[in-house]
Amino acid sequence: MSNDAVFRESVAILIDRSVFGVDEDRSSGEAADRPFWVDLPMDREAPVSVGLSTICITSLVGSHEARVTIEVYQEQNPADVQGFESLGSWDYRSVSGKASIFNLDGPVLQFPLAPDTEYVLCVWRKGGESAVERHAALLGTRSPVVGLEEYLIQFHAAGATED
């Protein structure tokens, strides 16, 4: 991974019902007051859905704990990440710049984006190729189930938007 990230932080997140997401503040508070990402389509065939300042990620398995890393870059420089599979890249527009990773229970980690800025969003996953089998083997023997998947979510700034 590149060392030029202006923000990089990892967090363990409980993924409940196979979904988690990113939302931006839509009020005067520090985080969105509800997860708007739950309104986006959820589909294992297309594991990432992106809306205005909103991202929904669908895991391959049910409830488990996964490590999620957020990286924010000032420039557009997406590159392959060793050991991870790419889930794709999308245009993403930050409105408020006050973003949070959410699970169904609420915000887990807040992180800054530049307000009114276009980004190239890249989402990566590690462990997906065997997550379903490993989840089935651990279900009922370990709680919480951990270490099945790891996610890397990168924001590469493409520039300020024109209104």
Phi, psi and omega in degrees: 000148181289150180265007184263021177290136176275344174213134175209121178208144178245151179212146171275130183233138174279114176268110182255137180057030173070014183225150168206172184199183177234134175226156173251156177305132179240013179219203179270359181280183182278335182219161176302144183277352173206156180281102179291340180297339179293344178277348180280156178300141178241122188207125178295332179288327175237084192291354179231127173242137183234131174234188178296113179057029185214138178224135173241129179241128179256121179283165177279343184229170181288218186295126177193167178256131181228154174272130178237128178246133176252132173232135178237130181241146178281343182235163178272102181216049180300141178213160178299146180247123183300133175084355180246150171261140179282129172269351175132178176224149186215160168282137180225133177247121174275132178260297184273333184084354180257090187256157177215144167278133180240144159251188183295338180276345180136192183292141181247322181212127175265145179211153184267138167238163176283128179297151178051048182230140174272138178234156163263119181264128176238130180240131184235150177225142174240139176094357184295330185297334181233012185298320183297313180295316180294324178297314180299321181290327183269340183300125180088349179251340181216136177220126356283158174286127183230160171079014181281319183224156172223140182239145173234122180243117183245138174243117179248112184298132179255344178139166179287147180273155178255125178260000000 
